[in-house]
Amino acid sequence: MAEGFEENETKEMIASVLTEEMFYMMKNEEHFDAERYAEKLSLLPGYLKGYDDGDAAPVPEPVRGGPSVGRNEPCPCGSGKKYKKCCGK
């Protein structure tokens, strides 16, 4: 039985902690504290909230609109005008 995380998962966890530490430093206008960073890394993976062995929530798909209207086509609002002269302004 293999123990541990995949290489990419490990990199993501370390990057998350480093990003959080950098945000904390900028927000509080402090210098990098290697001891605090090392302490956070030692608490991995339990340190990261919501991280559960790769069973991440699915990424939602972007909302895609319907087919686009050409400039010279009739406006979809029903005015009878060309799109460029009506809603396309």
Backbone as JSON, one array per atom type, in Angstrom:
{
  "sequence": "MAEGFEENETKEMIASVLTEEMFYMMKNEEHFDAERYAEKLSLLPGYLKGYDDGDAAPVPEPVRGGPSVGRNEPCPCGSGKKYKKCCGK",
  "N": [[0.85, -1.19, 0.0], [0.65, 2.1, -0.94], [1.76, 5.06, 0.57], [1.06, 8.5, 1.29], [0.96, 11.42, -0.85], [0.27, 12.18, -4.27], [2.73, 13.6, -6.48], [1.93, 16.02, -7.73], [-0.25, 16.76, -6.12], [1.03, 17.24, -3.71], [2.64, 19.41, -4.42], [0.64, 21.29, -4.97], [-0.5, 21.61, -2.42], [1.64, 22.69, -0.95], [2.07, 25.02, -2.41], [-0.34, 26.3, -1.89], [-0.13, 26.87, 0.84], [2.12, 28.54, 0.82], [1.15, 30.65, -0.74], [-0.9, 31.58, 0.92], [0.65, 32.42, 3.1], [2.14, 34.47, 1.92], [0.08, 36.27, 1.3], [-0.76, 36.89, 3.9], [1.55, 38.18, 4.83], [1.67, 40.46, 3.18], [-0.78, 41.69, 3.79], [-0.51, 42.29, 6.52], [1.77, 43.74, 6.48], [4.32, 42.6, 7.06], [7.54, 40.97, 7.43], [8.91, 38.04, 5.79], [8.45, 35.14, 7.63], [10.25, 32.55, 8.36], [10.09, 30.5, 10.25], [7.36, 30.42, 10.99], [6.27, 29.73, 8.53], [7.48, 27.21, 8.12], [6.31, 25.84, 10.22], [3.62, 25.79, 9.42], [3.88, 24.22, 7.11], [4.64, 21.84, 8.3], [2.3, 20.94, 9.34], [0.84, 20.0, 7.25], [-1.06, 17.35, 5.7], [-3.31, 18.19, 7.03], [-3.59, 20.87, 7.57], [-4.73, 22.33, 5.5], [-7.9, 23.39, 4.86], [-10.78, 21.65, 3.86], [-9.5, 20.01, 2.05], [-9.5, 16.86, 0.8], [-8.13, 14.15, 0.13], [-8.06, 14.33, -2.73], [-10.69, 14.3, -3.6], [-12.06, 16.54, -4.74], [-14.45, 19.19, -5.13], [-16.46, 19.29, -8.06], [-15.45, 21.28, -10.82], [-17.3, 24.0, -11.86], [-18.86, 24.33, -15.05], [-18.36, 26.92, -17.45], [-20.86, 29.39, -18.16], [-22.44, 29.41, -21.15], [-23.48, 31.49, -23.76], [-26.22, 31.75, -26.12], [-26.31, 31.32, -29.72], [-24.42, 33.82, -31.4], [-25.4, 37.08, -32.57], [-25.28, 38.45, -35.76], [-24.0, 41.59, -37.04], [-25.54, 42.68, -39.12], [-27.89, 41.29, -39.07], [-31.41, 40.77, -38.29], [-32.57, 42.32, -35.28], [-32.73, 40.51, -32.22], [-34.58, 41.39, -30.37], [-36.94, 41.96, -31.52], [-37.67, 44.33, -32.76], [-37.48, 44.83, -35.44], [-35.46, 46.24, -36.59], [-32.03, 46.38, -37.78], [-29.52, 44.61, -35.98], [-27.18, 46.1, -35.42], [-28.13, 48.71, -35.4], [-29.89, 48.75, -33.36], [-30.0, 47.07, -30.58], [-27.3, 46.58, -30.6], [-25.69, 48.73, -30.18]],
  "CA": [[0.0, 0.0, 0.0], [1.44, 3.33, -1.04], [1.34, 6.13, 1.47], [1.43, 9.83, 0.85], [0.19, 12.05, -1.9], [0.91, 12.29, -5.58], [3.64, 14.75, -6.54], [1.17, 17.24, -8.04], [-1.04, 17.12, -4.94], [1.97, 17.8, -2.75], [3.01, 20.74, -4.91], [-0.51, 22.16, -4.8], [-0.65, 21.92, -1.01], [2.73, 23.59, -0.56], [1.8, 26.3, -3.06], [-1.45, 26.94, -1.18], [0.38, 27.4, 2.1], [3.0, 29.65, 0.49], [0.29, 31.76, -1.17], [-1.56, 32.12, 2.11], [1.67, 33.11, 3.89], [2.47, 35.72, 1.23], [-1.06, 37.15, 1.49], [-0.69, 37.33, 5.29], [2.66, 39.13, 4.95], [1.3, 41.73, 2.53], [-1.89, 42.29, 4.52], [-0.04, 42.79, 7.8], [3.03, 44.46, 6.24], [5.37, 41.92, 7.83], [8.57, 40.27, 6.68], [8.73, 36.6, 5.74], [8.83, 34.45, 8.86], [10.54, 31.18, 7.96], [9.63, 29.57, 11.29], [5.91, 30.29, 10.88], [6.04, 28.99, 7.29], [7.87, 25.82, 8.36], [5.3, 25.26, 11.11], [2.45, 25.51, 8.6], [4.2, 23.09, 6.25], [4.69, 20.61, 9.1], [0.93, 20.54, 9.65], [0.2, 19.45, 6.05], [-2.11, 17.94, 4.9], [-4.43, 18.6, 7.85], [-3.66, 22.32, 7.66], [-5.6, 22.87, 4.47], [-9.3, 23.09, 5.09], [-11.52, 21.22, 2.68], [-8.72, 19.13, 1.18], [-9.79, 15.51, 1.23], [-7.58, 13.09, -0.71], [-8.32, 14.48, -4.15], [-12.11, 14.3, -3.92], [-12.43, 17.95, -4.79], [-15.73, 19.49, -5.74], [-16.28, 19.48, -9.5], [-15.33, 22.66, -11.29], [-18.48, 24.29, -12.68], [-18.63, 24.72, -16.43], [-18.76, 28.31, -17.69], [-22.15, 29.57, -18.81], [-22.24, 29.82, -22.55], [-24.67, 32.1, -24.34], [-26.71, 31.17, -27.36], [-25.55, 31.76, -30.89], [-24.28, 35.27, -31.46], [-26.16, 37.75, -33.62], [-24.43, 39.25, -36.64], [-24.32, 43.01, -37.05], [-26.54, 43.02, -40.12], [-29.07, 40.44, -38.92], [-32.48, 41.43, -37.52], [-32.34, 42.32, -33.83], [-33.54, 39.49, -31.56], [-35.58, 41.98, -29.49], [-38.2, 42.0, -32.26], [-37.98, 45.68, -33.22], [-37.46, 44.88, -36.9], [-34.25, 46.93, -37.02], [-30.82, 45.59, -37.78], [-28.92, 44.54, -34.65], [-26.21, 47.17, -35.22], [-28.85, 49.97, -35.21], [-30.81, 48.62, -32.23], [-29.36, 46.65, -29.31], [-25.87, 46.39, -30.77], [-24.97, 50.0, -30.01]],
  "C": [[0.89, 1.24, 0.0], [0.87, 4.38, -0.1], [1.76, 7.47, 0.9], [0.55, 10.32, -0.27], [0.97, 11.99, -3.19], [1.76, 13.55, -5.59], [2.88, 16.05, -6.8], [0.34, 17.7, -6.86], [-0.16, 17.78, -3.89], [2.36, 19.22, -3.15], [1.87, 21.73, -4.71], [-0.69, 22.56, -3.34], [0.4, 22.91, -0.54], [2.51, 24.97, -1.17], [0.67, 27.04, -2.35], [-0.97, 27.58, 0.12], [1.28, 28.61, 1.84], [2.19, 30.87, 0.06], [-0.39, 32.4, 0.02], [-0.56, 32.92, 2.96], [2.02, 34.44, 3.25], [1.33, 36.74, 1.39], [-1.04, 37.73, 2.91], [0.39, 38.4, 5.46], [2.28, 40.49, 4.35], [0.21, 42.44, 3.31], [-1.42, 42.93, 5.81], [1.28, 43.55, 7.72], [4.15, 43.92, 7.11], [6.39, 41.32, 6.88], [8.31, 38.78, 6.72], [9.27, 35.97, 7.01], [9.0, 32.97, 8.53], [10.04, 30.17, 8.98], [8.12, 29.36, 11.19], [5.56, 29.48, 9.63], [6.36, 27.51, 7.47], [6.85, 25.12, 9.25], [4.04, 24.9, 10.32], [2.69, 24.31, 7.69], [4.21, 21.78, 7.04], [3.3, 20.09, 9.41], [0.19, 19.98, 8.43], [-0.04, 17.97, 6.24], [-3.29, 18.45, 5.73], [-4.61, 20.1, 7.94], [-4.66, 22.9, 6.68], [-7.03, 22.44, 4.71], [-9.96, 22.65, 3.79], [-10.75, 20.32, 1.75], [-8.93, 17.71, 1.65], [-9.39, 14.48, 0.18], [-8.0, 13.16, -2.17], [-9.78, 14.42, -4.54], [-12.64, 15.72, -3.91], [-13.78, 18.11, -5.46], [-15.52, 19.71, -7.24], [-16.26, 20.96, -9.85], [-16.53, 22.95, -12.17], [-18.08, 24.73, -14.08], [-19.05, 26.17, -16.62], [-20.09, 28.36, -18.43], [-21.89, 30.09, -20.22], [-23.56, 30.35, -23.08], [-25.1, 31.36, -25.6], [-25.87, 31.64, -28.53], [-25.53, 33.28, -30.98], [-25.05, 35.82, -32.67], [-25.19, 38.58, -34.45], [-24.9, 40.69, -36.67], [-25.47, 43.35, -37.99], [-27.79, 42.14, -40.06], [-30.15, 41.21, -38.15], [-32.23, 41.28, -36.02], [-33.25, 41.28, -33.16], [-34.6, 40.08, -30.63], [-36.94, 42.13, -30.18], [-38.57, 43.37, -32.8], [-38.07, 45.78, -34.74], [-36.24, 45.59, -37.45], [-33.1, 45.95, -37.08], [-30.21, 45.68, -36.37], [-27.97, 45.71, -34.39], [-26.88, 48.52, -34.96], [-29.75, 49.93, -33.98], [-30.04, 48.3, -30.94], [-27.85, 46.5, -29.41], [-25.05, 47.66, -30.59], [-24.07, 49.93, -28.83]]
}
